Amino acid sequence: VASRFGLSSSTDAYFAFQQFPFTLAAFMFGAFGLAFTPAYASEKRTAGAVRWLPGLVAFGSVLGALMTLVMAASTPWLLRAFNMANGGQARSTLLVLSCSFAPVIWLGIWSGTTTAEDRNLRAMIVSGLPYVAMTALLIALYGLGKLDALTLPISFLAGFAVIGACTVPRLLAGVWRENPVRAIVETWSAPSFRRFLRQLRASSIENVGYAANQILLVYFVAHTGTGAVSANTYAMRVGMVGLSLLSLPLAQLLQAK
């Protein structure tokens, strides 16, 4: 990416607005997983099935759609806040990336269910598949000579949307009742679901600080000039190799055990 796209306003827009779905992903695979995995495992062990899972998927989908609408409606303000030129390129990048919220939520729920069922390797594979799909698409487009300014956000959305959509049927298989509306409404009255929400509030505190740190970092870097966000991101990718390849997988395995 660095050799082909370099440092430009297009890459700045991509890496800046990418922080919003990445922040949600950090929450889903972090604070959400810490609360959801034990709640899911306990409910399935005692009741044989997690009846509030379809409701959680439905509410998560609605939340993802609302986040997309809010981000799209905030486009002019976000472009000004992150010092992006109010042109079609940055605007299109933001709108494309805003469509990835719901798939990120689906992937986070699926990863939590597989971890709770002691299928740890599958959970790590699922969380990594969107990036594999993104990379494969970029390499394919590069080989065909079809790379353009919107390739990066489109590949990001394609990776998460395709893999995320594939998890939804698996999440709902075997637990969807004959009356789906009633199942969704009854989710809020389930005691185990209410306990899960209380645990989720407690575990979310750390992610609030992390999200604020990351977004403020990008905000201030963006105001130093064109290419600064991209350069910082390239350097961070190198610096975070040890974390992404070793520390995070080990932490996920420890959490599962």
C-alpha positions as CSV (number, residue, x, y, z in Angstrom):
1,V,0.0,0.0,0.0
2,A,2.8,2.4,0.9
3,S,4.7,1.8,-2.4
4,R,1.6,2.0,-4.6
5,F,-0.5,4.8,-2.9
6,G,2.2,6.7,-1.1
7,L,1.4,9.7,1.1
8,S,-1.6,11.7,-0.2
9,S,-4.9,13.2,0.8
10,S,-6.6,10.0,-0.4
11,T,-4.6,7.7,1.9
12,D,-5.0,10.2,4.7
13,A,-8.8,10.1,4.4
14,Y,-8.7,6.3,4.3
15,F,-6.5,5.8,7.4
16,A,-8.2,8.6,9.3
17,F,-11.8,7.4,8.8
18,Q,-10.7,3.8,9.1
19,Q,-10.3,4.5,12.8
20,F,-14.0,4.5,13.4
21,P,-14.7,0.9,12.3
22,F,-11.4,-0.1,13.9
23,T,-12.5,1.5,17.2
24,L,-15.7,-0.6,17.0
25,A,-13.7,-3.7,16.2
26,A,-11.5,-3.1,19.2
27,F,-14.6,-2.8,21.3
28,M,-16.3,-6.0,19.9
29,F,-13.1,-8.1,20.2
30,G,-12.2,-6.5,23.6
31,A,-14.8,-5.2,26.0
32,F,-17.7,-7.0,24.3
33,G,-15.9,-10.3,24.3
34,L,-15.0,-10.1,27.9
35,A,-18.6,-9.8,28.9
36,F,-20.3,-11.8,26.2
37,T,-18.1,-15.0,26.2
38,P,-18.8,-16.0,29.8
39,A,-22.4,-15.0,29.6
40,Y,-23.0,-17.0,26.5
41,A,-21.1,-20.0,27.9
42,S,-23.0,-19.9,31.1
43,E,-26.4,-19.7,29.4
44,K,-25.7,-22.5,27.0
45,R,-24.4,-24.7,29.8
46,T,-27.5,-24.2,32.0
47,A,-30.3,-23.8,29.4
48,G,-28.9,-25.8,26.5
49,A,-29.3,-22.8,24.1
50,V,-28.9,-19.0,24.2
51,R,-32.4,-17.8,23.4
52,W,-31.5,-14.2,23.4
53,L,-28.8,-14.5,20.8
54,P,-31.1,-13.7,17.8
55,G,-32.2,-10.6,19.6
56,L,-28.6,-9.6,20.2
57,V,-27.9,-10.0,16.5
58,A,-30.9,-8.0,15.6
59,F,-30.2,-5.2,18.0
60,G,-26.5,-5.2,16.8
61,S,-27.6,-4.9,13.2
62,V,-29.9,-2.0,14.0
63,L,-27.1,-0.3,16.0
64,G,-24.7,-0.8,13.1
65,A,-27.1,0.7,10.6
66,L,-27.7,3.7,12.9
67,M,-23.9,4.2,13.2
68,T,-23.7,4.2,9.4
69,L,-26.4,6.8,9.1
70,V,-24.9,9.0,11.8
71,M,-21.4,8.9,10.2
72,A,-22.9,9.6,6.8
73,A,-24.9,12.5,8.2
74,S,-21.8,13.9,9.9
75,T,-19.7,13.8,6.7
76,P,-19.2,17.6,6.4
77,W,-18.3,18.0,10.0
78,L,-15.9,15.0,10.0
79,L,-14.1,16.3,6.9
80,R,-13.5,19.6,8.6
81,A,-12.5,18.1,11.9
82,F,-9.9,15.8,10.4
83,N,-8.6,18.5,8.0
84,M,-9.7,16.7,4.9
85,A,-10.5,18.5,1.6
86,N,-14.2,18.6,1.1
87,G,-14.0,16.8,-2.2
88,G,-15.6,13.8,-3.7
89,Q,-12.7,11.5,-2.9
90,A,-12.6,12.0,0.9
91,R,-16.4,12.0,1.1
92,S,-16.7,8.7,-0.9
93,T,-14.0,7.1,1.3
94,L,-15.9,8.1,4.5
95,L,-19.3,6.8,3.1
96,V,-17.8,3.5,2.0
97,L,-16.1,2.9,5.3
98,S,-19.3,3.8,7.2
99,C,-21.0,0.7,5.8
100,S,-18.7,-1.7,7.7
101,F,-20.2,-1.2,11.2
102,A,-22.8,-3.9,11.1
103,P,-20.4,-6.6,9.7
104,V,-17.9,-5.7,12.4
105,I,-20.6,-6.3,15.0
106,W,-21.6,-9.6,13.5
107,L,-17.9,-10.8,13.5
108,G,-17.5,-9.8,17.1
109,I,-20.6,-11.8,18.2
110,W,-19.5,-14.8,16.1
111,S,-16.0,-14.7,17.6
112,G,-17.5,-14.6,21.1
113,T,-19.7,-17.6,20.5
114,T,-16.8,-19.7,19.1
115,T,-14.5,-18.7,22.0
116,A,-17.3,-19.6,24.5
117,E,-17.6,-23.0,22.8
118,D,-13.9,-23.6,23.2
119,R,-13.1,-23.4,19.5
120,N,-10.3,-20.9,20.0
121,L,-8.4,-21.4,16.8
122,R,-11.6,-20.9,14.8
123,A,-12.3,-17.7,16.7
124,M,-8.9,-16.3,15.8
125,I,-9.3,-17.4,12.2
126,V,-12.7,-15.7,11.9
127,S,-11.3,-12.5,13.3
128,G,-8.4,-12.6,10.8
129,L,-10.4,-13.5,7.7
130,P,-11.5,-10.0,6.8
131,Y,-7.9,-8.9,6.6
132,V,-7.0,-11.9,4.4
133,A,-9.9,-11.1,2.1
134,M,-8.8,-7.4,1.9
135,T,-5.3,-8.4,1.1
136,A,-6.4,-10.9,-1.6
137,L,-8.6,-8.4,-3.2
138,L,-5.9,-5.7,-3.3
139,I,-3.4,-8.2,-4.8
140,A,-5.9,-9.3,-7.4
141,L,-6.7,-5.7,-8.4
142,Y,-3.0,-4.9,-8.5
143,G,-2.3,-7.8,-10.8
144,L,-5.2,-6.6,-13.1
145,G,-3.9,-3.0,-13.0
146,K,-7.2,-1.8,-11.6
147,L,-6.1,0.0,-8.5
148,D,-7.5,3.5,-8.0
149,A,-8.1,5.9,-5.1
150,L,-11.2,4.1,-3.8
151,T,-9.6,0.6,-3.9
152,L,-8.5,0.8,-0.2
153,P,-11.9,1.6,1.3
154,I,-13.7,-0.7,-1.0
155,S,-11.4,-3.6,-0.2
156,F,-11.9,-2.9,3.6
157,L,-15.6,-3.0,3.2
158,A,-15.6,-6.0,1.0
159,G,-13.4,-8.0,3.5
160,F,-15.6,-7.2,6.5
161,A,-19.0,-7.3,4.7
162,V,-18.4,-10.7,3.0
163,I,-17.0,-12.5,6.0
164,G,-19.4,-10.8,8.4
165,A,-22.5,-11.7,6.3
166,C,-21.3,-15.3,6.3
167,T,-21.5,-15.5,10.1
168,V,-25.1,-14.3,10.4
169,P,-26.7,-17.6,9.3
170,R,-24.4,-19.5,11.6
171,L,-25.3,-17.3,14.5
172,L,-29.0,-17.8,14.0
173,A,-28.9,-21.5,13.1
174,G,-30.7,-23.7,15.7
175,V,-31.8,-20.8,18.0
176,W,-34.3,-18.9,15.9
177,R,-37.8,-19.4,17.1
178,E,-41.0,-19.7,15.0
179,N,-42.0,-16.2,16.0
180,P,-38.9,-14.0,15.5
181,V,-40.5,-10.8,16.6
182,R,-41.5,-12.3,19.9
183,A,-38.0,-13.7,20.3
184,I,-36.5,-10.3,19.8
185,V,-38.9,-8.6,22.2
186,E,-38.4,-11.2,24.9
187,T,-34.6,-10.7,24.8
188,W,-34.9,-7.8,27.2
189,S,-36.8,-9.8,29.8
190,A,-34.2,-12.6,29.9
191,P,-32.3,-12.4,33.3
192,S,-29.1,-13.7,31.7
193,F,-29.2,-11.0,29.0
194,R,-29.6,-8.3,31.7
195,R,-26.6,-9.6,33.6
196,F,-24.6,-9.6,30.3
197,L,-25.5,-5.9,29.8
198,R,-24.4,-5.0,33.3
199,Q,-21.1,-6.8,32.7
200,L,-20.7,-5.1,29.4
201,R,-21.0,-1.6,31.0
202,A,-18.3,-2.5,33.4
203,S,-15.9,-3.9,30.8
204,S,-16.4,-0.9,28.4
205,I,-14.6,1.6,30.6
206,E,-11.2,0.6,29.2
207,N,-12.3,0.8,25.6
208,V,-13.6,4.4,26.1
209,G,-10.2,5.6,27.0
210,Y,-8.6,3.6,24.1
211,A,-11.1,5.0,21.6
212,A,-10.6,8.6,22.7
213,N,-6.8,8.2,22.5
214,Q,-6.8,6.8,19.0
215,I,-9.2,9.3,17.5
216,L,-7.5,12.3,19.2
217,L,-4.2,11.0,17.9
218,V,-5.4,10.9,14.3
219,Y,-7.2,14.3,14.8
220,F,-4.0,16.1,15.8
221,V,-1.8,14.3,13.3
222,A,-4.2,15.2,10.5
223,H,-3.7,18.9,11.2
224,T,0.1,18.7,10.7
225,G,-0.3,18.5,6.9
226,T,-1.0,16.2,4.0
227,G,0.5,12.8,4.3
228,A,1.1,12.9,8.1
229,V,-1.8,10.5,8.9
230,S,-0.5,8.0,6.3
231,A,3.1,8.2,7.4
232,N,2.1,7.7,11.0
233,T,-0.1,4.7,10.1
234,Y,2.6,3.0,8.1
235,A,5.1,3.4,11.0
236,M,2.5,2.1,13.5
237,R,1.8,-1.0,11.4
238,V,5.5,-1.9,11.6
239,G,5.7,-1.1,15.3
240,M,2.6,-3.1,16.1
241,V,3.7,-6.3,14.3
242,G,4.7,-8.0,17.6
243,L,1.4,-7.1,19.2
244,S,-0.8,-8.3,16.3
245,L,1.1,-11.5,15.6
246,L,2.0,-12.6,19.2
247,S,0.4,-10.6,22.1
248,L,-3.2,-10.4,20.9
249,P,-3.5,-14.2,19.9
250,L,-2.0,-15.2,23.2
251,A,-4.3,-12.9,25.1
252,Q,-7.3,-14.3,23.2
253,L,-6.2,-17.9,24.1
254,L,-5.8,-17.0,27.7
255,Q,-9.1,-15.3,27.9
256,A,-10.8,-18.4,26.4
257,K,-9.2,-20.7,29.0
